[in-house]
Amino acid sequence: MNMYKWIDNMIHTDYKKALPVLSFPAVQDLFVTVRELVASPELQAMGMRMIADKYDMPAAISYMDLSVEAEAFGAQTVYAADEVPTIIGTLISTPEEAEALKVPELGAGRTGVNVEGIKKAVKIISDRPIIANCIGPYSLAGRLMNVNDVMLYCYEEPEMVHTVLDKATEFIIKYARAFKNTGADGVILSEPLAGLLSPQLIEEFSTNYIKQIVDELQDESFIIIYHNCGNATMKLTKEIAATGCKVFHFGDAIDMKTILELMPEDCLCLGNISPSKQFRHGTPKSIRLDTQRLLESCKNHKNFLISSGCDVPPLTDWENIDSFFNTVNAFYYRQRLFDLVK
């Protein structure tokens, strides 16, 4: 599939389809735990197919698990039955440890499981693009160096941070290329930790490295979708746009209408119904009202595609997810009727 044409179609169609980061709730219909899902390529592919059958989305998105790459480097991972795995502790705290850090082989940890999961998903989902998931370089460095310390290191030990970022970027390119080689049509590159940086710091410690990934991998058959849900994202649009990505996904911490006014009109921008406040802890009524509000607010921006602000939690009620899709479908159905009677 020509993904540049796919982006163009998403921008210029008047009646759009919702594209939330929706995958982990598949555990409910698979009758498995999250821990079982993240360890099985077969379950991952089946879950993606079940979601694709359930909802008419313009792409099938895999699982946003930001522990995978850090675990491959040797970081300690905590698993729970019904929650996405998380990283604890600190792997790198000195320049010597940064220099000694080895770039993992592809397949280390659960990276091989995820690549195989996408390979199997490509075989059973053929009616829409397949989008894999990967962490961004600065966010990966934060998990290796401790998210609370890495920003301080940017000031006090910048060379150490760059050493880790070089190795993180090398592995991310290798990992994302494996997704590309299996037949995936793109990857969401999640860089939420960079959303806390200043414009100067994000350019040095994130944007420049993401540009390397984009230059290495992005073409008409494979796109890099940039995801950032950090609080300072509104002040970083220039640096974010400079990554070279053509699709951007934003979290619910920012005002979607405002950021659309700051981003290039020829780039697709997705967001940003809260995965926690609305999808997980809201009600069908509250998510309907919030979805309607966002659609009305952003309807004059053709490059807007409604989504969740981040990945939808595993135990989210299907009634809330149904309410979101029904509201989106009803909004564009009304738009179509309105255009007919004008």
Buried (B, 14 or more C-beta within 10 A) or exposed (E): BEBBEBBBEBBEEEEBBBBBBBBBBBBBBBEBBBBEBBBBBEBBBBBBBBBBEBBEBBBBBBBBBBBBBBBBBBBEBEBEEEBBBBBEEBBBBEBEBBEEBEBBEBBBBBBBBBBBBBBBBBEEBEEBBBBBBBBBBBBBBBBBBBBEBBBEBBEEBEEBBBBBBBBBBBBBBBBBBBBBEBBBBBBBBBBBBBBBBBBEBBBBBBBBBBBBBBEBBBEEBBBBBBBBBBEBBBBBBEBBBBBBBBBBBBBBBBBBBEBBEBBEEEBBBBBBBBBBBBBBBBEBEBBBBBBBEBBEBBBEBBBBBBBBBBBBBBEBBEEBBBBBBBBBBBBBEEBEEEEEEE
